């Protein structure tokens, strides 16, 4: 059933062949239940990941767990995917667990195992960590399109990204599934 849902999600997303051009300085950000984001104009890869996340969410759970996520179910997204562990004690922190090749290239190296706060000392005011924190505490998705906020990513004109919660118990977010796309001003991947 998951494979059938994924094929449907992939077929739907592949019909969206282009993204309307956006100005590189236009910033859009929204935290909402993942299904609500599907009403927005999204890059096809972001739409595919949201649809996949919805297809793996158990009926009895608010949020799917890592056990439900199979990276090979979304092979075209692998270069853009990353997973972050959510650590709550002594303070909320995020550790890169898995990083796709496009993400590693943007960071000039693979940050797997590193904490976000140690890798991004020059980020634009801590909004990246704040967005991840919101996902970790409220279990909703966070979508954003605009200029890169991490200092190492300023070579890119714009990014589009999605943070989706994962919870082993179906409620308490213990991991974040994310996709980040690096785009030119026309919405084409770099």
C-alpha positions as a Markdown table, in Angstrom:
| # | Residue | x | y | z |
|---|---|---|---|---|
| 1 | Unk | 0.0 | 0.0 | 0.0 |
| 2 | Unk | 2.8 | 2.4 | 0.8 |
| 3 | Unk | 4.5 | 1.7 | -2.5 |
| 4 | Unk | 1.2 | 2.3 | -4.3 |
| 5 | Unk | 0.7 | 5.6 | -2.4 |
| 6 | Unk | 4.3 | 6.6 | -3.2 |
| 7 | Unk | 3.8 | 5.8 | -6.9 |
| 8 | Unk | 0.7 | 8.0 | -6.9 |
| 9 | Unk | 2.5 | 10.8 | -5.0 |
| 10 | Unk | 5.4 | 10.6 | -7.4 |
| 11 | Unk | 3.1 | 10.6 | -10.5 |
| 12 | Unk | 1.2 | 13.6 | -9.1 |
| 13 | Unk | 4.4 | 15.6 | -8.4 |
| 14 | Unk | 6.1 | 14.8 | -11.7 |
| 15 | Unk | 3.2 | 16.6 | -13.5 |
| 16 | Unk | 4.4 | 19.8 | -11.8 |
| 17 | Unk | 7.3 | 20.3 | -14.2 |
| 18 | Unk | 8.3 | 23.8 | -13.2 |
| 19 | Unk | 8.1 | 26.2 | -10.3 |
| 20 | Unk | 7.1 | 29.8 | -10.9 |
| 21 | Unk | 10.1 | 32.1 | -10.7 |
| 22 | Unk | 10.4 | 33.9 | -7.4 |
| 23 | Unk | 12.6 | 36.8 | -6.5 |
| 24 | Unk | 15.6 | 35.7 | -4.5 |
| 25 | Unk | 14.8 | 38.2 | -1.8 |
| 26 | Unk | 11.2 | 37.0 | -1.2 |
| 27 | Unk | 11.0 | 35.0 | 2.0 |
| 28 | Unk | 8.1 | 32.7 | 2.7 |
| 29 | Unk | 7.8 | 30.6 | 5.8 |
| 30 | Unk | 5.0 | 28.6 | 7.3 |
| 31 | Unk | 4.6 | 26.1 | 10.1 |
| 32 | Unk | 1.4 | 24.0 | 9.7 |
| 33 | Unk | 0.2 | 20.5 | 9.6 |
| 34 | Unk | 1.9 | 18.8 | 6.6 |
| 35 | Unk | -1.4 | 18.3 | 4.7 |
| 36 | Unk | -2.1 | 22.0 | 4.9 |
| 37 | Unk | 1.1 | 22.8 | 3.0 |
| 38 | Unk | -0.1 | 20.9 | 0.0 |
| 39 | Unk | -2.3 | 23.9 | -0.9 |
| 40 | Unk | 0.8 | 26.0 | -1.5 |
| 41 | Unk | 2.9 | 26.2 | -4.7 |
| 42 | Unk | 5.7 | 23.8 | -3.8 |
| 43 | Unk | 8.7 | 22.5 | -5.6 |
| 44 | Unk | 7.8 | 19.0 | -6.9 |
| 45 | Unk | 10.4 | 17.4 | -4.7 |
| 46 | Unk | 9.1 | 19.1 | -1.5 |
| 47 | Unk | 5.5 | 18.1 | -2.5 |
| 48 | Unk | 6.7 | 14.4 | -3.0 |
| 49 | Unk | 8.3 | 14.3 | 0.4 |
| 50 | Unk | 5.2 | 15.7 | 2.1 |
| 51 | Unk | 2.9 | 13.2 | 0.3 |
| 52 | Unk | 5.2 | 10.4 | 1.2 |
| 53 | Unk | 5.3 | 11.4 | 4.9 |
| 54 | Unk | 1.5 | 11.5 | 4.9 |
| 55 | Unk | 1.4 | 8.0 | 3.3 |
| 56 | Unk | 3.6 | 6.4 | 6.0 |
| 57 | Unk | 1.8 | 8.0 | 8.9 |
| 58 | Unk | 0.0 | 5.3 | 10.9 |
| 59 | Unk | -3.7 | 5.9 | 11.3 |
| 60 | Unk | -3.4 | 5.7 | 15.1 |
| 61 | Unk | -0.4 | 8.1 | 15.3 |
| 62 | Unk | -0.1 | 11.9 | 14.9 |
| 63 | Unk | 3.4 | 11.5 | 13.5 |
| 64 | Unk | 5.2 | 8.6 | 11.8 |
| 65 | Unk | 8.4 | 7.3 | 13.3 |
| 66 | Unk | 11.8 | 6.6 | 11.8 |
| 67 | Unk | 10.8 | 3.0 | 11.6 |
| 68 | Unk | 8.1 | 3.9 | 9.0 |
| 69 | Unk | 10.5 | 6.0 | 6.8 |
| 70 | Unk | 12.4 | 4.0 | 4.2 |
| 71 | Unk | 14.8 | 6.3 | 2.3 |
| 72 | Unk | 14.8 | 3.9 | -0.7 |
| 73 | Unk | 11.1 | 4.6 | -1.2 |
| 74 | Unk | 12.1 | 8.1 | -2.3 |
| 75 | Unk | 15.3 | 7.6 | -4.3 |
| 76 | Unk | 15.1 | 10.8 | -6.3 |
| 77 | Unk | 15.1 | 12.8 | -3.1 |
| 78 | Unk | 18.1 | 11.1 | -1.4 |
| 79 | Unk | 20.6 | 13.8 | -2.4 |
| 80 | Unk | 18.5 | 16.5 | -0.8 |
| 81 | Unk | 17.4 | 14.6 | 2.4 |
| 82 | Unk | 18.8 | 14.9 | 5.8 |
| 83 | Unk | 17.8 | 13.5 | 9.2 |
| 84 | Unk | 18.5 | 15.2 | 12.5 |
| 85 | Unk | 18.2 | 13.6 | 15.9 |
| 86 | Unk | 16.3 | 15.7 | 18.5 |
| 87 | Unk | 18.1 | 15.8 | 21.9 |
| 88 | Unk | 16.1 | 17.4 | 24.7 |
| 89 | Unk | 18.4 | 17.2 | 27.7 |
| 90 | Unk | 20.0 | 19.2 | 29.1 |
| 91 | Unk | 18.8 | 21.6 | 26.3 |
| 92 | Unk | 17.2 | 21.2 | 22.9 |
| 93 | Unk | 19.8 | 20.4 | 20.3 |
| 94 | Unk | 19.9 | 18.9 | 16.8 |
| 95 | Unk | 22.5 | 16.4 | 15.6 |
| 96 | Unk | 22.8 | 15.4 | 11.9 |
| 97 | Unk | 22.2 | 11.7 | 11.6 |
| 98 | Unk | 22.1 | 11.3 | 7.8 |
| 99 | Unk | 23.0 | 13.8 | 5.1 |
| 100 | Unk | 22.4 | 13.6 | 1.4 |
| 101 | Unk | 25.1 | 14.4 | -1.1 |
| 102 | Unk | 23.7 | 17.8 | -2.2 |
| 103 | Unk | 23.6 | 18.9 | 1.5 |
| 104 | Unk | 27.2 | 17.7 | 2.1 |
| 105 | Unk | 28.3 | 19.5 | -1.1 |
| 106 | Unk | 26.7 | 22.8 | 0.2 |
| 107 | Unk | 28.5 | 22.4 | 3.5 |
| 108 | Unk | 31.8 | 21.5 | 1.8 |
| 109 | Unk | 31.8 | 18.3 | 3.7 |
| 110 | Unk | 29.6 | 15.7 | 5.4 |
| 111 | Unk | 28.3 | 17.0 | 8.7 |
| 112 | Unk | 26.9 | 13.6 | 9.8 |
| 113 | Unk | 27.3 | 13.3 | 13.6 |
| 114 | Unk | 27.8 | 17.0 | 14.2 |
| 115 | Unk | 25.5 | 19.3 | 16.1 |
| 116 | Unk | 23.8 | 22.0 | 14.1 |
| 117 | Unk | 24.9 | 24.7 | 16.6 |
| 118 | Unk | 28.6 | 23.8 | 16.2 |
| 119 | Unk | 28.5 | 24.0 | 12.4 |
| 120 | Unk | 26.6 | 27.2 | 11.9 |
| 121 | Unk | 28.1 | 29.9 | 14.0 |
| 122 | Unk | 27.4 | 32.5 | 11.4 |
| 123 | Unk | 23.8 | 31.6 | 10.7 |
| 124 | Unk | 21.3 | 34.5 | 10.3 |
| 125 | Unk | 20.2 | 35.0 | 13.9 |
| 126 | Unk | 19.3 | 31.4 | 15.1 |
| 127 | Unk | 16.2 | 31.1 | 13.0 |
| 128 | Unk | 17.2 | 27.7 | 11.6 |
| 129 | Unk | 17.4 | 26.3 | 15.1 |
| 130 | Unk | 14.2 | 28.1 | 16.1 |
| 131 | Unk | 12.3 | 26.5 | 13.1 |
| 132 | Unk | 13.7 | 23.0 | 14.0 |
| 133 | Unk | 12.7 | 23.7 | 17.7 |
| 134 | Unk | 9.1 | 24.5 | 16.7 |
| 135 | Unk | 8.8 | 21.3 | 14.7 |
| 136 | Unk | 10.3 | 19.3 | 17.6 |
| 137 | Unk | 7.9 | 20.9 | 20.2 |
| 138 | Unk | 4.6 | 21.1 | 18.2 |
| 139 | Unk | 4.9 | 18.1 | 15.8 |
| 140 | Unk | 3.9 | 20.2 | 12.8 |
| 141 | Unk | 5.9 | 20.8 | 9.5 |
| 142 | Unk | 7.9 | 23.8 | 8.7 |
| 143 | Unk | 8.3 | 24.9 | 5.1 |
| 144 | Unk | 10.4 | 27.8 | 3.9 |
| 145 | Unk | 11.5 | 29.4 | 0.6 |
| 146 | Unk | 14.0 | 32.3 | 0.4 |
| 147 | Unk | 17.6 | 33.2 | 0.9 |
| 148 | Unk | 19.8 | 30.7 | 2.6 |
| 149 | Unk | 20.2 | 31.4 | 6.4 |
| 150 | Unk | 23.3 | 29.4 | 7.0 |
| 151 | Unk | 26.5 | 31.2 | 6.4 |
| 152 | Unk | 28.0 | 28.4 | 4.3 |
| 153 | Unk | 25.1 | 28.4 | 1.9 |
| 154 | Unk | 25.2 | 32.1 | 0.7 |
| 155 | Unk | 26.6 | 31.0 | -2.7 |
| 156 | Unk | 23.1 | 29.8 | -3.6 |
| 157 | Unk | 20.4 | 32.3 | -4.8 |
| 158 | Unk | 17.6 | 30.6 | -2.8 |
| 159 | Unk | 16.6 | 27.5 | -1.0 |
| 160 | Unk | 13.3 | 25.7 | -0.5 |
| 161 | Unk | 13.1 | 23.3 | 2.4 |
| 162 | Unk | 10.7 | 21.3 | 4.5 |
| 163 | Unk | 11.2 | 20.0 | 8.1 |
| 164 | Unk | 8.8 | 17.1 | 9.0 |
| 165 | Unk | 8.6 | 15.5 | 12.4 |
| 166 | Unk | 9.2 | 11.9 | 13.2 |
| 167 | Unk | 8.3 | 10.3 | 16.5 |
| 168 | Unk | 9.0 | 6.8 | 17.7 |
| 169 | Unk | 6.0 | 6.8 | 20.0 |
| 170 | Unk | 3.8 | 8.6 | 17.4 |
| 171 | Unk | 3.7 | 11.9 | 19.5 |
| 172 | Unk | 7.0 | 13.0 | 20.9 |
| 173 | Unk | 9.3 | 14.2 | 18.1 |
| 174 | Unk | 12.7 | 12.5 | 18.4 |
| 175 | Unk | 13.9 | 13.1 | 14.8 |
| 176 | Unk | 13.3 | 15.5 | 12.0 |
| 177 | Unk | 13.1 | 14.4 | 8.4 |
| 178 | Unk | 14.2 | 17.3 | 6.1 |
| 179 | Unk | 14.8 | 18.1 | 2.5 |
| 180 | Unk | 16.7 | 21.2 | 1.3 |
| 181 | Unk | 16.8 | 22.3 | -2.4 |
| 182 | Unk | 19.4 | 24.7 | -3.7 |
| 183 | Unk | 17.8 | 26.8 | -6.4 |
| 184 | Unk | 18.5 | 29.5 | -9.0 |
| 185 | Unk | 16.1 | 32.4 | -9.3 |
| 186 | Unk | 13.8 | 30.4 | -11.6 |
| 187 | Unk | 13.3 | 27.5 | -9.2 |
| 188 | Unk | 15.7 | 25.1 | -11.0 |
| 189 | Unk | 18.0 | 23.1 | -8.8 |
| 190 | Unk | 21.7 | 23.9 | -8.9 |
